[in-house]
Amino acid sequence: MAELPVNLESRKHEMFPVLAEPDVARMKRFGDVHRYPRGTRVVEAGKPGPGMFVVLEGSIAITQRDGLGHVNPVTTVAKGQFLGEVASLSHGVALIDADTQEDTEALLIRPDSLRTLIIAEADLGERIVRALILRRVALIQAGKSGPALIGAPQGARMMPLRNFLSRNGVPHQVLDPHDDEAAAALVHQYGAAADDVLVVCPDGRVKVNPSEAAIGLGVGLVDAAEHDELFDVAIVGAGPAGLSTAVYAASEGLRVVVLDCRAFGGQAGASARIENYLGFPTGISGQALAGRAFVQAQKFGAEIMIPAQAARLDCSAFARSHELAIALSDGRKLRAKSVVVASGARYRRPAVERLAEFENRGVWYWASAIEAKLCAQTEVVLVGGGNSAGQGAVFLSSHASKVHMLVRGPSLAATMSRYLIDRIAATPNIELRTHTELTRLHGEPETGLVGVSWRDRRRERDDDRDARHVFLFVGADPETTWLGDCGILLDAHGFVLTGAGAAAPSGVNAPAPLESSIPGVFAVGDVRAGSVKRVGGAIGEGAAAVAQIHQFLAQHA
């Protein structure tokens, strides 16, 4: 949510501010006063939270509890303080327990009213949102709430789940059954194999080797409810372009839903540090930037569904009802007056034998703090020459003893920003190998990657190297398979054509600059043909698309 790690000790006054009586008085018109006897549980971990509580009299104790029953105290909120965190903005599942320590009177502000308060009372809203974000960061750093993941900490089944939860800002903990008796007892009870992962949700439910969709449902990231309402805008993809569209559209009063198959932030969310985005002179991690946009979209009322997979775009009803539909992979359907294709691109897999055998067993398509810890003081191989590859190499260089950077071309000049090229040149443990490509992987799937081979095509020389971790940043292919048979025009590489490039030969009813060949379907970000493939460009396109959506909706009102 905010950039990690954060020095929370020095920011406790921001995490748990004491509101002045005039502030509390202003908040009362947004909520209802309730009285609770001593010992009342007003918030329960694993269940949807009712909103934000402002304590008027009495006190409420906050504790963290995981699925194994471990309870850890967090703090106590008293008169003039409020109880809540990021989930309070959207009826999200609570990550803590909260119990009254004495007879208590509190103002309950429900999520819809909380969002109204934050917007209507700007100064109060700033303090509230800052506190909500810092509290989520504190829960993440503490690692004592949310789901408990039981299994080999670096196992092939464990790593994707850890990354999924981390990317979505979900607090969790990893328990090794070799070190924790309660975890070992559960492994024995469920007959789990050595490479299995047990996920124990805060409400006590246990899942064995769950998919990301199943764990998302289990921890309350997404619901299973039918959505029969008609949205003004349905956005597919929660990367910078999709989140930008959501923020601008929702802030202007449009009813917005955003879905993403995995995590907010897209590929940019996996960037260790973005240094050329306007307004952040010292840089910001992709996850921090995306996390702020994610909270901002919720603040304005956008509904976000993650993980939710768009399976097909259905344009069949548009001619008679001016409605579009998105069929989800779980069988549900979303209806909208307009659709924004912000689905970005999927990681490209180079043609190297046995690649699939070592995915999550030494082959990675991102470089987060989780993977970086695995590489401490070891040699790693990174393949790619774009900005994402450069950011990954610089980030990994602070953990690994050496980073071998393999680039097929003669240099980085044509594919990477100058500041990153200079940074790489100045980093002594990054060795750039041009005219070089990865050729072989060595090891066994059970034990993981143990070595690699690469070929220097200029010198016609093959090298073998002991390396247990390979990071692949070799570009991406547009994620457009879900567009189905709507007839949306794509370029030769599969990117969505917009504006003049998507116009009919007659030139009649030409699409808006970010509109596809199908009226009401817009494309922004990496998935769009001709986009600059930069975070700043994606965010700008999202903002520009909203103005064009307003025009479209006005024409079809």
C-alpha positions in Angstrom: 0.0 0.0 0.0 2.8 2.4 0.9 6.4 1.8 0.1 8.1 -0.8 2.2 9.8 -0.9 4.5 8.3 2.1 6.4 9.6 3.4 9.7 6.3 3.0 11.5 7.6 3.7 15.0 8.2 7.4 14.1 4.7 7.6 12.4 2.5 6.3 15.2 1.0 9.8 15.6 -0.2 9.5 12.0 -1.3 5.9 12.4 -3.4 6.6 15.5 -4.2 10.3 15.6 -6.4 11.8 18.3 -9.2 13.9 16.7 -10.2 17.1 18.3 -13.8 17.5 19.4 -14.7 19.8 16.4 -13.4 17.1 14.0 -15.5 14.4 15.7 -18.6 16.7 15.5 -18.1 17.2 11.8 -17.9 13.4 11.3 -21.2 12.7 13.1 -23.3 13.6 10.1 -21.7 10.7 8.2 -22.5 8.0 10.7 -24.7 6.6 13.5 -23.9 6.5 17.2 -24.0 3.0 18.8 -23.4 1.7 22.4 -21.6 -1.5 23.1 -21.3 -3.3 26.4 -17.9 -4.3 27.7 -16.5 -7.4 25.9 -18.4 -6.8 22.6 -16.5 -7.9 19.5 -17.3 -5.1 17.0 -14.9 -6.4 14.3 -14.0 -10.0 13.7 -11.0 -11.2 11.6 -12.0 -13.1 8.5 -15.5 -11.5 8.2 -16.5 -8.3 6.3 -15.9 -5.2 8.4 -18.8 -2.9 9.1 -16.8 0.3 8.4 -14.9 2.7 10.6 -15.6 3.3 14.3 -14.8 6.6 16.0 -14.7 6.2 19.8 -16.8 8.7 21.6 -16.5 7.2 25.1 -14.7 4.1 26.3 -12.0 2.1 24.5 -11.6 -0.8 22.0 -8.7 -3.3 22.0 -7.3 -4.4 18.7 -5.6 -7.7 18.3 -4.2 -9.8 15.4 -5.3 -13.4 15.0 -4.2 -15.9 12.4 -6.0 -19.1 11.4 -4.0 -21.2 13.9 -5.4 -19.2 16.8 -2.3 -17.2 17.6 -3.3 -13.8 19.1 -1.1 -10.7 19.3 -2.1 -7.3 20.8 -1.8 -4.3 18.4 -3.1 -1.3 20.3 -6.1 0.2 22.1 -8.1 3.1 20.6 -9.7 5.5 23.1 -11.8 8.6 23.0 -11.2 10.7 19.9 -9.5 7.9 18.0 -10.8 5.7 15.2 -10.7 2.0 14.3 -10.3 0.9 10.7 -7.8 0.3 7.9 -7.9 0.1 4.1 -10.6 -2.6 4.0 -12.9 -0.1 5.7 -13.3 1.7 2.4 -14.9 -1.2 0.6 -16.6 -3.7 2.9 -13.4 -5.7 2.8 -12.7 -8.6 5.1 -11.3 -7.6 8.4 -7.7 -8.5 9.3 -8.0 -7.8 13.0 -10.3 -8.5 16.0 -11.6 -5.5 17.9 -13.3 -5.9 21.4 -14.6 -3.2 23.7 -12.7 -3.0 27.0 -15.5 -1.2 28.8 -18.9 0.1 28.0 -18.2 2.0 24.8 -20.0 4.6 22.7 -18.8 4.8 19.1 -19.7 6.5 15.8 -20.0 3.8 13.1 -19.3 5.2 9.6 -20.1 2.6 6.9 -17.9 2.3 3.8 -20.2 4.3 1.5 -20.5 7.2 4.0 -16.7 6.9 4.8 -15.8 7.6 1.2 -18.3 10.5 1.2 -16.7 11.9 4.3 -13.1 11.6 2.9 -14.1 13.6 -0.2 -16.4 16.1 1.5 -14.0 16.9 4.4 -10.7 17.2 2.6 -8.4 17.9 5.6 -10.0 15.2 7.7 -10.0 12.8 4.7 -6.2 13.3 4.2 -5.5 12.3 7.8 -7.9 9.4 7.7 -6.6 7.9 4.4 -3.0 8.3 5.6 -3.8 6.4 8.8 -5.7 3.6 7.0 -2.7 3.0 4.6 -0.1 3.1 7.4 -2.2 0.6 9.4 -2.3 -1.8 6.5 1.5 -1.5 6.1 1.9 -2.2 9.8 -0.2 -5.4 9.5 1.9 -6.5 6.5 5.2 -5.8 8.2 4.1 -7.6 11.4 3.2 -10.7 9.5 0.9 -12.0 12.3 -2.5 -11.7 10.7 -4.3 -12.8 7.6 -3.9 -16.3 6.1 -1.2 -18.7 7.4 0.7 -20.5 4.6 2.1 -23.8 5.7 4.8 -25.6 3.7 8.3 -25.3 2.4 9.0 -21.5 2.5 10.8 -21.6 -0.9 8.7 -24.4 -2.5 7.5 -24.2 -6.0 3.9 -24.2 -4.9 4.5 -21.7 -2.1 6.3 -19.0 -4.0 3.4 -18.0 -6.4 1.0 -17.8 -3.4 3.4 -15.6 -1.4 3.9 -13.4 -4.4 0.2 -13.2 -5.1 -0.6 -12.1 -1.6 2.3 -9.7 -1.4 1.4 -8.0 -4.7 -2.2 -7.5 -3.4 -1.1 -6.1 -0.1 -2.6 -8.9 1.9 -0.8 -9.5 5.3 0.1 -13.2 5.7 2.7 -15.4 7.4 4.6 -18.4 6.2 5.1 -21.3 8.6 7.6 -24.1 8.0 6.1 -27.4 9.5 9.7 -28.4 10.4 9.8 -25.4 12.8 6.2 -25.0 14.0 4.5 -27.8 16.0 0.9 -26.5 15.2 1.8 -26.3 11.5 3.2 -29.8 11.6 0.1 -31.1 13.2 -2.1 -29.7 10.5 0.1 -31.1 7.8 -0.2 -34.5 9.4 -4.0 -34.1 9.8 -4.5 -33.3 6.1 -2.0 -35.8 4.9 -0.1 -33.2 3.0 2.9 -34.1 0.9 6.3 -32.4 1.3 5.7 -29.9 -1.5 2.0 -29.2 -0.7 0.9 -25.9 0.7 -1.9 -25.6 3.3 -3.5 -22.2 3.5 -5.3 -21.5 6.8 -7.7 -18.6 6.5 -8.4 -16.3 9.5 -11.8 -17.9 9.9 -10.2 -21.3 10.3 -11.0 -22.7 6.9 -8.1 -24.8 5.4 -7.3 -25.1 1.7 -4.8 -27.5 0.3 -2.8 -26.2 -2.8 -5.4 -23.6 -3.6 -5.4 -21.6 -6.8 -4.9 -17.9 -6.7 -8.6 -17.5 -7.4 -9.5 -19.8 -4.5 -7.2 -18.1 -2.0 -8.5 -14.7 -3.2 -12.0 -15.8 -2.4 -10.9 -17.4 0.9 -9.3 -14.2 2.2 -12.0 -11.9 0.9 -10.1 -10.2 -1.9 -13.1 -10.9 -4.2 -16.6 -12.1 -3.6 -18.7 -14.7 -5.4 -21.9 -12.5 -5.6 -23.7 -12.0 -8.9 -23.4 -8.4 -10.2 -26.6 -7.6 -12.0 -26.1 -3.8 -12.0 -25.3 -1.9 -15.1 -21.9 -0.1 -14.8 -21.0 3.0 -16.7 -17.5 1.7 -17.2 -16.0 -1.8 -16.9 -12.2 -1.8 -16.9 -10.3 -4.9 -17.6 -6.8 -4.7 -16.1 -5.6 -3.0 -12.9 -2.3 -1.8 -14.1 -1.4 1.9 -14.2 -3.6 2.5 -17.2 -6.6 0.7 -15.7 -6.2 2.3 -12.3 -5.8 5.7 -13.8 -9.0 5.3 -15.8 -10.8 4.1 -12.6 -9.6 7.0 -10.5 -10.6 9.7 -13.0 -13.9 8.0 -14.0 -15.0 7.3 -10.4 -14.0 10.8 -9.2 -16.3 12.3 -11.9 -19.3 10.3 -10.7 -19.3 7.3 -13.1 -20.1 3.9 -11.8 -16.9 1.9 -12.2 -15.9 -1.7 -11.9 -12.2 -2.9 -12.3 -11.2 -6.5 -12.7 -7.8 -8.1 -12.9 -6.8 -11.7 -13.1 -4.0 -11.5 -10.6 -3.0 -8.3 -8.9 -3.2 -4.5 -9.0 -0.2 -2.8 -10.6 0.3 -5.1 -13.6 3.9 -5.5 -14.8 4.7 -2.0 -13.4 3.7 -3.3 -10.0 6.7 -5.6 -10.0 9.2 -2.9 -10.8 11.7 -2.5 -8.0 12.0 1.3 -8.5 10.6 3.7 -11.1 12.8 6.8 -11.2 11.5 8.8 -14.2 7.9 9.2 -13.2 6.9 12.8 -12.7 6.8 14.0 -9.1 9.0 11.4 -7.5 12.5 12.7 -7.7 14.0 9.9 -5.6 11.9 7.2 -7.3 9.1 5.0 -6.1 8.6 1.2 -6.3 6.0 0.0 -8.7 4.1 -1.6 -5.9 4.0 1.6 -3.9 2.8 3.6 -6.8 0.1 1.0 -7.7 -0.9 0.6 -4.1 -1.6 4.3 -3.8 -3.7 4.3 -7.0 -5.6 1.2 -5.8 -6.6 3.0 -2.6 -7.4 6.2 -4.5 -9.7 4.3 -6.8 -11.6 2.8 -3.8 -11.7 6.2 -2.2 -13.8 7.5 -5.1 -16.1 4.4 -5.1 -14.7 2.2 -7.8 -15.5 -1.5 -7.3 -12.4 -3.6 -7.7 -12.5 -7.4 -8.3 -9.2 -9.2 -7.9 -8.7 -11.9 -8.9 -11.3 -12.0 -11.6 -10.5 -13.3 -15.1 -12.2 -11.8 -18.2 -13.0 -14.8 -20.4 -14.8 -13.1 -23.3 -16.1 -9.7 -24.4 -19.8 -9.9 -25.6 -20.9 -7.1 -27.9 -24.0 -8.9 -29.2 -26.5 -6.8 -27.3 -25.0 -3.4 -28.1 -27.1 -2.6 -31.2 -30.4 -3.0 -29.4 -29.6 -1.9 -25.8 -26.3 0.0 -25.9 -24.9 -2.5 -23.5 -21.6 -4.5 -23.5 -20.9 -7.6 -21.4 -17.8 -9.3 -20.0 -18.1 -13.0 -19.3 -15.9 -14.0 -16.4 -14.1 -17.4 -16.2 -16.2 -18.3 -13.2 -19.4 -18.0 -15.1 -20.5 -14.6 -13.9 -21.2 -11.7 -16.3 -20.7 -8.0 -15.9 -22.8 -5.5 -17.8 -21.5 -2.0 -18.8 -22.3 0.9 -21.0 -18.6 1.1 -22.0 -15.5 -1.1 -21.6 -11.9 -0.1 -21.3 -9.3 -2.7 -22.4 -6.4 -2.2 -20.1 -5.4 -5.8 -19.9 -1.7 -5.1 -20.7 0.6 -7.8 -21.8 1.6 -11.3 -20.5 5.2 -12.2 -19.9 6.9 -13.7 -22.9 8.7 -17.0 -22.5 11.9 -17.5 -24.5 12.4 -20.6 -26.6 14.6 -22.5 -24.0 14.1 -26.2 -23.4 12.7 -27.3 -20.0 11.7 -23.7 -19.1 8.3 -24.7 -17.8 10.0 -27.3 -15.5 11.9 -24.6 -13.6 9.2 -21.9 -13.3 8.9 -21.1 -9.6 11.9 -23.4 -9.1 14.6 -21.0 -10.1 13.0 -19.3 -13.1 11.2 -16.0 -12.4 9.4 -13.4 -14.4 9.6 -10.6 -11.7 12.1 -9.6 -9.0 10.4 -8.8 -5.7 11.8 -8.7 -2.2 10.7 -12.4 -1.9 12.9 -13.6 -4.8 15.7 -11.2 -3.9 16.1 -12.8 -0.4 16.6 -16.2 -2.2 19.5 -14.7 -4.1 21.5 -13.3 -1.2 25.2 -13.6 -2.0 24.7 -15.8 -5.1 25.2 -15.3 -8.8 22.1 -14.8 -10.8 21.3 -14.5 -14.5 18.9 -11.8 -15.8 17.7 -11.9 -19.4 16.4 -8.7 -21.1 17.3 -5.2 -22.2 14.3 -3.0 -21.5 13.5 -0.7 -18.6 12.0 -3.5 -16.5 15.1 -5.6 -17.0 17.3 -2.6 -16.0 15.3 -1.9 -12.8 15.4 -5.6 -11.9 19.2 -5.8 -12.4 19.8 -2.8 -10.2 17.5 -4.1 -7.5 19.0 -7.6 -7.5 22.6 -6.2 -7.5 22.0 -5.1 -3.9 21.3 -8.7 -2.9 23.2 -11.0 -5.3 27.0 -11.3 -5.4 26.8 -10.9 -9.2 24.2 -10.2 -11.8 24.9 -11.6 -15.3 22.8 -9.5 -17.7 22.2 -11.2 -21.0 21.2 -9.0 -24.0 20.8 -10.2 -27.5 21.6 -6.9 -29.1 24.9 -4.9 -29.3 23.9 -2.5 -26.4 21.1 -1.2 -24.2 20.9 2.2 -26.0 17.9 1.4 -28.2 15.7 -0.2 -25.5 16.5 1.3 -22.1 16.4 4.8 -20.5 19.7 6.6 -20.2 19.6 6.9 -16.4 19.3 3.1 -16.1 22.1 2.5 -18.5 24.4 4.8 -16.5 23.3 3.1 -13.2 24.1 -0.4 -14.6 27.5 0.8 -15.9 28.3 2.2 -12.4 27.3 -0.9 -10.5 30.3 -3.2 -10.2 28.5 -6.5 -9.7 26.4 -6.2 -12.8 28.1 -7.7 -15.8 26.5 -6.8 -19.1 26.9 -9.5 -21.8 25.8 -8.3 -25.2 25.2 -10.5 -28.2 24.3 -13.2 -25.7 21.3 -15.5 -25.3 20.3 -18.1 -22.8 20.5 -21.6 -24.3 20.0 -24.3 -21.6 18.9 -24.9 -18.1 20.4 -27.5 -15.8 18.9 -29.3 -12.8 15.9 -31.4 -11.9 12.4 -30.1 -11.2 12.4 -31.7 -7.7 15.5 -30.0 -6.6 15.3 -26.8 -8.7 17.7 -25.0 -11.1 21.4 -25.6 -10.5 23.0 -24.0 -13.6 22.6 -22.4 -17.0 24.3 -22.2 -20.3 24.5 -19.1 -22.6 26.0 -18.4 -26.0 27.9 -15.4 -27.1 26.9 -15.2 -30.7 29.6 -12.6 -31.6 32.4 -14.8 -30.3 30.6 -18.1 -31.1 31.4 -19.2 -27.6 29.3 -21.2 -25.1 29.6 -20.8 -21.3 28.2 -22.8 -18.4 27.6 -21.1 -15.1 26.4 -22.3 -11.7 23.3 -20.2 -11.1 20.2 -21.2 -9.2 18.1 -18.2 -10.2 17.2 -16.8 -13.7 15.1 -13.7 -14.1 13.4 -13.3 -17.5 12.4 -9.8 -18.7 12.2 -10.5 -22.5 9.1 -8.4 -23.4 5.5 -9.3 -23.4 2.7 -10.2 -25.8 -0.7 -8.3 -25.7 -3.4 -9.8 -23.6 -6.2 -9.7 -26.1 -7.4 -13.3 -26.4 -10.5 -12.5 -24.3 -11.8 -10.0 -26.8 -13.3 -13.0 -28.6 -15.4 -12.5 -31.7 -16.5 -8.9 -31.3 -14.5 -7.9 -34.4 -12.1 -5.5 -32.6 -9.3 -4.7 -35.0 -5.8 -5.6 -33.9 -2.5 -4.9 -35.5 -0.1 -7.5 -36.9 1.3 -8.1 -33.4 -2.1 -8.4 -31.6 -2.3 -4.9 -30.1 -5.6 -3.1 -30.2 -6.0 -0.4 -32.9 -7.6 2.8 -31.8 -8.6 6.1 -33.4 -7.7 6.6 -37.0 -6.1 3.2 -37.2 -9.4 1.5 -36.2 -11.6 3.6 -38.6 -13.7 2.0 -41.3 -12.5 2.7 -44.9 -15.5 5.0 -45.4 -14.4 7.2 -42.6 -17.9 7.5 -41.3 -18.3 7.6 -37.5 -14.6 7.5 -36.9 -13.6 6.3 -33.4 -12.3 8.7 -30.8 -8.4 8.6 -30.4 -8.5 5.9 -27.7 -11.6 4.1 -29.0 -11.4 0.8 -30.8 -13.2 -0.3 -34.0 -16.2 -1.2 -31.7 -18.1 1.8 -30.4 -17.9 2.1 -26.6 -14.8 -0.2 -26.3 -11.6 1.8 -25.5 -8.0 0.7 -25.1 -5.3 2.2 -23.0 -1.8 1.3 -21.9 0.5 -1.4 -23.1 -2.3 -3.3 -24.9 -3.0 -0.4 -27.3 -1.2 -0.3 -30.6 1.1 2.8 -30.6 1.3 3.3 -26.9 4.7 4.4 -25.5 4.9 1.5 -23.0 5.8 3.7 -20.1 4.0 4.1 -16.8 3.5 7.9 -17.3 2.1 7.3 -20.8 -0.3 4.7 -19.5 -1.6 6.9 -16.7 -2.1 9.8 -19.2 -4.0 7.6 -21.5 -6.3 6.5 -18.7 -7.1 10.1 -17.9 -7.7 11.0 -21.5 -10.0 8.0 -22.1 -12.4 9.2 -19.4 -13.1 12.4 -21.3 -13.8 10.3 -24.4 -16.0 8.0 -22.4 -18.1 10.9 -21.2 -18.7 12.0 -24.8 -19.7 8.5 -25.8 -22.1 8.1 -22.9 -23.7 11.4 -23.7 -24.3 10.4 -27.3 -25.9 7.1 -26.2 -27.9 8.3 -23.2 
